[in-house]
Amino acid sequence: MSIPKTVLCMIDLSDDSKRALEKAARIAKNKGSELVVLYPYRLKNQQVGEHKVTLKQRLEQEAYSRFDSMKQSVSELELVPYTFSPEVGFETDRLEAHLQTKPIEHVYLCKSIALQAEANSDWHSFVKALQIPVEMVP
């Protein structure tokens, strides 16, 4: 039995994210793949007296809430097995971790993440070295 392939969609929960999510879900459905929706975030904007653990919990709750609102308008998600994964860290680090643990066949980036990546030489080098397609969804 073969291991099912994975389509990964990296989002930042902005308006651009919905279009990337729609396309990634459609492609995953067509390929019979599972979909991983990756939301990398940083532990910033800590409130005075707030511990890192509390900040992480708060940011994850906000991420799940925002994703739940977004997915209501992405009907393709009903047709494909998916996982929403909010994770602390840099985008390249989180993507690399997924590449090492899953048979990812395609990566979709929302426009705002892709534009940040284009301006970052580390990101640019990382993406160029990948052996799978990486696509920005405008």
C-alpha positions in Angstrom: 0.0 0.0 0.0 1.4 3.4 -1.0 1.7 6.3 1.4 -0.7 9.1 0.4 0.9 12.2 -0.9 0.5 15.5 0.8 -0.2 19.0 -0.5 1.0 21.7 1.8 -0.5 25.2 1.9 1.3 27.9 3.9 -1.0 30.7 5.0 -0.8 33.7 7.3 -4.6 34.0 7.7 -4.7 37.2 5.6 -7.3 37.7 2.8 -4.7 36.3 0.4 -4.8 33.0 2.4 -8.3 32.1 1.3 -7.3 32.0 -2.4 -4.3 29.8 -1.6 -6.4 27.5 0.5 -9.0 27.2 -2.3 -6.4 26.2 -4.9 -4.5 23.9 -2.6 -7.7 22.1 -1.5 -8.8 21.7 -5.2 -5.4 20.3 -6.2 -5.3 17.9 -3.2 -8.8 16.7 -4.1 -7.9 16.1 -7.7 -4.7 14.3 -6.8 -6.3 12.3 -4.0 -3.9 13.8 -1.5 -4.2 15.0 2.0 -3.8 18.7 2.7 -1.8 20.3 5.4 -2.6 23.9 6.1 0.4 25.3 7.8 0.2 28.6 9.7 3.7 29.5 11.0 3.7 32.3 13.6 6.1 34.0 15.9 5.7 34.8 19.6 5.5 38.5 19.3 3.3 41.2 20.8 3.6 39.8 24.3 1.4 41.7 26.7 2.9 43.1 29.9 3.2 40.3 32.4 2.1 37.6 29.9 4.2 34.4 30.0 5.3 32.8 26.7 3.1 29.8 27.4 0.1 32.0 27.8 1.0 34.0 24.7 1.3 30.8 22.7 -2.1 29.6 23.9 -3.7 32.9 23.1 -2.2 33.1 19.6 -3.2 29.5 18.8 -6.7 30.1 20.0 -6.9 33.2 17.7 -5.5 31.2 14.8 -8.0 28.4 15.2 -10.8 31.0 15.4 -9.7 32.9 12.3 -9.2 29.6 10.4 -12.7 28.4 11.4 -14.1 31.6 10.0 -12.0 31.4 6.8 -12.8 27.7 6.1 -16.6 28.4 6.1 -16.1 30.1 2.7 -13.8 27.4 1.2 -16.2 24.6 0.2 -13.3 22.5 -1.3 -12.2 21.7 2.2 -15.3 19.6 2.7 -14.0 17.3 -0.1 -10.4 16.6 1.1 -8.8 15.3 4.3 -7.0 18.2 5.9 -5.1 19.3 9.0 -4.7 22.8 10.2 -1.4 23.2 11.9 -0.5 26.5 13.7 3.2 26.3 14.6 5.6 28.6 16.3 8.7 29.3 14.2 10.1 30.8 11.0 8.4 29.8 7.8 11.4 27.9 6.3 12.0 26.0 9.6 8.4 24.9 9.8 8.3 23.9 6.1 11.5 22.0 6.4 10.1 20.1 9.4 7.1 19.0 7.4 9.2 18.1 4.4 11.2 15.7 6.6 8.1 14.0 8.0 5.6 13.9 5.1 5.7 13.0 1.4 4.9 16.5 0.3 4.4 16.8 -3.5 3.5 20.4 -3.9 3.6 23.6 -1.8 1.3 26.6 -2.1 2.1 29.9 -0.5 -0.4 32.7 0.0 0.7 35.9 -1.8 1.8 37.8 1.3 4.1 35.0 2.5 5.5 34.5 -1.0 6.3 38.2 -1.3 8.1 38.2 2.0 10.0 35.1 0.9 11.0 36.7 -2.4 12.7 39.5 -0.4 14.5 37.1 1.9 17.6 35.6 0.5 17.5 32.6 2.9 14.0 31.8 1.8 14.8 32.3 -1.8 17.8 29.8 -1.5 15.7 27.4 0.4 12.9 27.3 -2.1 15.3 27.0 -5.1 16.8 23.9 -3.5 13.5 22.1 -3.2 12.8 19.3 -5.6 9.0 19.9 -5.6 6.9 22.6 -7.0 6.4 25.7 -4.9 3.7 28.1 -6.1 2.5 31.5 -5.0 -1.2 31.9 -5.3 -2.1 35.6 -6.1 
